[in-house]
Amino acid sequence: EAEIASKKRAEYRRRYALLDSVVEQVPATFKR
């Protein structure tokens, strides 16, 4: 179970990292 939990955490980190990058890029596109 511990291994599965760690894998899920890694997936969530990747998803949130992608969301953060998108959120940072969106304002730049709107400013144009």
PDB file of N, CA, C and O in Angstrom:
ATOM      1  N   GLU A   1       0.841  -1.208   0.000  1.00  0.00           N
ATOM      2  CA  GLU A   1       0.000   0.000   0.000  1.00  0.00           C
ATOM      3  C   GLU A   1       0.875   1.257   0.000  1.00  0.00           C
ATOM      4  O   GLU A   1       0.557   2.239  -0.671  1.00  0.00           O
ATOM      5  N   ALA A   2       1.956   1.223   0.741  1.00  0.00           N
ATOM      6  CA  ALA A   2       2.828   2.400   0.822  1.00  0.00           C
ATOM      7  C   ALA A   2       3.371   2.738  -0.567  1.00  0.00           C
ATOM      8  O   ALA A   2       3.452   3.908  -0.941  1.00  0.00           O
ATOM      9  N   GLU A   3       3.742   1.706  -1.324  1.00  0.00           N
ATOM     10  CA  GLU A   3       4.292   1.959  -2.659  1.00  0.00           C
ATOM     11  C   GLU A   3       3.253   2.627  -3.554  1.00  0.00           C
ATOM     12  O   GLU A   3       3.568   3.560  -4.292  1.00  0.00           O
ATOM     13  N   ILE A   4       2.013   2.144  -3.486  1.00  0.00           N
ATOM     14  CA  ILE A   4       0.944   2.725  -4.306  1.00  0.00           C
ATOM     15  C   ILE A   4       0.729   4.187  -3.925  1.00  0.00           C
ATOM     16  O   ILE A   4       0.570   5.041  -4.797  1.00  0.00           O
ATOM     17  N   ALA A   5       0.724   4.474  -2.634  1.00  0.00           N
ATOM     18  CA  ALA A   5       0.509   5.844  -2.168  1.00  0.00           C
ATOM     19  C   ALA A   5       1.604   6.751  -2.709  1.00  0.00           C
ATOM     20  O   ALA A   5       1.326   7.862  -3.159  1.00  0.00           O
ATOM     21  N   SER A   6       2.848   6.282  -2.668  1.00  0.00           N
ATOM     22  CA  SER A   6       3.957   7.105  -3.152  1.00  0.00           C
ATOM     23  C   SER A   6       3.809   7.355  -4.653  1.00  0.00           C
ATOM     24  O   SER A   6       4.101   8.450  -5.135  1.00  0.00           O
ATOM     25  N   LYS A   7       3.357   6.338  -5.391  1.00  0.00           N
ATOM     26  CA  LYS A   7       3.157   6.509  -6.834  1.00  0.00           C
ATOM     27  C   LYS A   7       2.067   7.541  -7.094  1.00  0.00           C
ATOM     28  O   LYS A   7       2.207   8.387  -7.976  1.00  0.00           O
ATOM     29  N   LYS A   8       0.975   7.471  -6.323  1.00  0.00           N
ATOM     30  CA  LYS A   8      -0.112   8.437  -6.502  1.00  0.00           C
ATOM     31  C   LYS A   8       0.390   9.843  -6.212  1.00  0.00           C
ATOM     32  O   LYS A   8       0.052  10.789  -6.922  1.00  0.00           O
ATOM     33  N   ARG A   9       1.200   9.976  -5.162  1.00  0.00           N
ATOM     34  CA  ARG A   9       1.729  11.299  -4.813  1.00  0.00           C
ATOM     35  C   ARG A   9       2.566  11.840  -5.961  1.00  0.00           C
ATOM     36  O   ARG A   9       2.476  13.022  -6.292  1.00  0.00           O
ATOM     37  N   ALA A  10       3.377  10.988  -6.568  1.00  0.00           N
ATOM     38  CA  ALA A  10       4.217  11.416  -7.689  1.00  0.00           C
ATOM     39  C   ALA A  10       3.343  11.896  -8.843  1.00  0.00           C
ATOM     40  O   ALA A  10       3.649  12.902  -9.484  1.00  0.00           O
ATOM     41  N   GLU A  11       2.248  11.167  -9.107  1.00  0.00           N
ATOM     42  CA  GLU A  11       1.345  11.562 -10.194  1.00  0.00           C
ATOM     43  C   GLU A  11       0.713  12.911  -9.897  1.00  0.00           C
ATOM     44  O   GLU A  11       0.629  13.766 -10.779  1.00  0.00           O
ATOM     45  N   TYR A  12       0.263  13.108  -8.650  1.00  0.00           N
ATOM     46  CA  TYR A  12      -0.361  14.386  -8.293  1.00  0.00           C
ATOM     47  C   TYR A  12       0.644  15.516  -8.437  1.00  0.00           C
ATOM     48  O   TYR A  12       0.300  16.600  -8.908  1.00  0.00           O
ATOM     49  N   ARG A  13       1.887  15.268  -8.034  1.00  0.00           N
ATOM     50  CA  ARG A  13       2.913  16.318  -8.151  1.00  0.00           C
ATOM     51  C   ARG A  13       3.089  16.695  -9.609  1.00  0.00           C
ATOM     52  O   ARG A  13       3.194  17.876  -9.940  1.00  0.00           O
ATOM     53  N   ARG A  14       3.122  15.691 -10.491  1.00  0.00           N
ATOM     54  CA  ARG A  14       3.285  15.977 -11.924  1.00  0.00           C
ATOM     55  C   ARG A  14       2.100  16.790 -12.436  1.00  0.00           C
ATOM     56  O   ARG A  14       2.283  17.760 -13.171  1.00  0.00           O
ATOM     57  N   ARG A  15       0.883  16.397 -12.049  1.00  0.00           N
ATOM     58  CA  ARG A  15      -0.314  17.105 -12.520  1.00  0.00           C
ATOM     59  C   ARG A  15      -0.301  18.547 -12.041  1.00  0.00           C
ATOM     60  O   ARG A  15      -0.558  19.462 -12.824  1.00  0.00           O
ATOM     61  N   TYR A  16      -0.004  18.763 -10.756  1.00  0.00           N
ATOM     62  CA  TYR A  16      -0.001  20.126 -10.222  1.00  0.00           C
ATOM     63  C   TYR A  16       1.109  20.942 -10.872  1.00  0.00           C
ATOM     64  O   TYR A  16       0.933  22.137 -11.110  1.00  0.00           O
ATOM     65  N   ALA A  17       2.248  20.322 -11.164  1.00  0.00           N
ATOM     66  CA  ALA A  17       3.349  21.032 -11.814  1.00  0.00           C
ATOM     67  C   ALA A  17       2.896  21.510 -13.190  1.00  0.00           C
ATOM     68  O   ALA A  17       3.195  22.636 -13.588  1.00  0.00           O
ATOM     69  N   LEU A  18       2.173  20.650 -13.920  1.00  0.00           N
ATOM     70  CA  LEU A  18       1.667  21.038 -15.238  1.00  0.00           C
ATOM     71  C   LEU A  18       0.672  22.181 -15.098  1.00  0.00           C
ATOM     72  O   LEU A  18       0.717  23.141 -15.868  1.00  0.00           O
ATOM     73  N   LEU A  19      -0.224  22.087 -14.121  1.00  0.00           N
ATOM     74  CA  LEU A  19      -1.217  23.146 -13.916  1.00  0.00           C
ATOM     75  C   LEU A  19      -0.522  24.460 -13.607  1.00  0.00           C
ATOM     76  O   LEU A  19      -0.896  25.505 -14.139  1.00  0.00           O
ATOM     77  N   ASP A  20       0.490  24.412 -12.747  1.00  0.00           N
ATOM     78  CA  ASP A  20       1.211  25.636 -12.389  1.00  0.00           C
ATOM     79  C   ASP A  20       1.847  26.253 -13.627  1.00  0.00           C
ATOM     80  O   ASP A  20       1.774  27.467 -13.818  1.00  0.00           O
ATOM     81  N   SER A  21       2.471  25.431 -14.473  1.00  0.00           N
ATOM     82  CA  SER A  21       3.122  25.955 -15.672  1.00  0.00           C
ATOM     83  C   SER A  21       2.086  26.588 -16.593  1.00  0.00           C
ATOM     84  O   SER A  21       2.333  27.646 -17.172  1.00  0.00           O
ATOM     85  N   VAL A  22       0.931  25.950 -16.730  1.00  0.00           N
ATOM     86  CA  VAL A  22      -0.133  26.496 -17.582  1.00  0.00           C
ATOM     87  C   VAL A  22      -0.627  27.825 -17.022  1.00  0.00           C
ATOM     88  O   VAL A  22      -0.781  28.798 -17.760  1.00  0.00           O
ATOM     89  N   VAL A  23      -0.870  27.861 -15.722  1.00  0.00           N
ATOM     90  CA  VAL A  23      -1.367  29.089 -15.088  1.00  0.00           C
ATOM     91  C   VAL A  23      -0.374  30.225 -15.292  1.00  0.00           C
ATOM     92  O   VAL A  23      -0.772  31.376 -15.473  1.00  0.00           O
ATOM     93  N   GLU A  24       0.905  29.908 -15.263  1.00  0.00           N
ATOM     94  CA  GLU A  24       1.915  30.950 -15.451  1.00  0.00           C
ATOM     95  C   GLU A  24       1.927  31.428 -16.896  1.00  0.00           C
ATOM     96  O   GLU A  24       2.181  32.604 -17.156  1.00  0.00           O
ATOM     97  N   GLN A  25       1.657  30.534 -17.836  1.00  0.00           N
ATOM     98  CA  GLN A  25       1.704  30.891 -19.253  1.00  0.00           C
ATOM     99  C   GLN A  25       0.456  31.652 -19.690  1.00  0.00           C
ATOM    100  O   GLN A  25       0.536  32.507 -20.572  1.00  0.00           O
ATOM    101  N   VAL A  26      -0.691  31.356 -19.092  1.00  0.00           N
ATOM    102  CA  VAL A  26      -1.951  31.975 -19.521  1.00  0.00           C
ATOM    103  C   VAL A  26      -1.913  33.503 -19.434  1.00  0.00           C
ATOM    104  O   VAL A  26      -2.239  34.160 -20.423  1.00  0.00           O
ATOM    105  N   PRO A  27      -1.533  34.099 -18.305  1.00  0.00           N
ATOM    106  CA  PRO A  27      -1.510  35.568 -18.219  1.00  0.00           C
ATOM    107  C   PRO A  27      -0.633  36.182 -19.307  1.00  0.00           C
ATOM    108  O   PRO A  27      -0.971  37.236 -19.846  1.00  0.00           O
ATOM    109  N   ALA A  28       0.479  35.546 -19.634  1.00  0.00           N
ATOM    110  CA  ALA A  28       1.375  36.071 -20.665  1.00  0.00           C
ATOM    111  C   ALA A  28       0.656  36.105 -22.014  1.00  0.00           C
ATOM    112  O   ALA A  28       0.817  37.057 -22.777  1.00  0.00           O
ATOM    113  N   THR A  29      -0.131  35.078 -22.310  1.00  0.00           N
ATOM    114  CA  THR A  29      -0.836  35.029 -23.590  1.00  0.00           C
ATOM    115  C   THR A  29      -1.923  36.102 -23.637  1.00  0.00           C
ATOM    116  O   THR A  29      -2.153  36.702 -24.687  1.00  0.00           O
ATOM    117  N   PHE A  30      -2.593  36.347 -22.509  1.00  0.00           N
ATOM    118  CA  PHE A  30      -3.657  37.355 -22.501  1.00  0.00           C
ATOM    119  C   PHE A  30      -3.088  38.760 -22.635  1.00  0.00           C
ATOM    120  O   PHE A  30      -3.717  39.629 -23.238  1.00  0.00           O
ATOM    121  N   LYS A  31      -1.896  38.989 -22.076  1.00  0.00           N
ATOM    122  CA  LYS A  31      -1.291  40.319 -22.156  1.00  0.00           C
ATOM    123  C   LYS A  31      -1.014  40.681 -23.608  1.00  0.00           C
ATOM    124  O   LYS A  31      -1.041  41.858 -23.969  1.00  0.00           O
ATOM    125  N   ARG A  32      -0.747  39.683 -24.442  1.00  0.00           N
ATOM    126  CA  ARG A  32      -0.488  39.953 -25.851  1.00  0.00           C
ATOM    127  C   ARG A  32      -1.773  40.454 -26.501  1.00  0.00           C
ATOM    128  O   ARG A  32      -1.787  40.746 -27.696  1.00  0.00           O
TER     129      ARG A  32
END
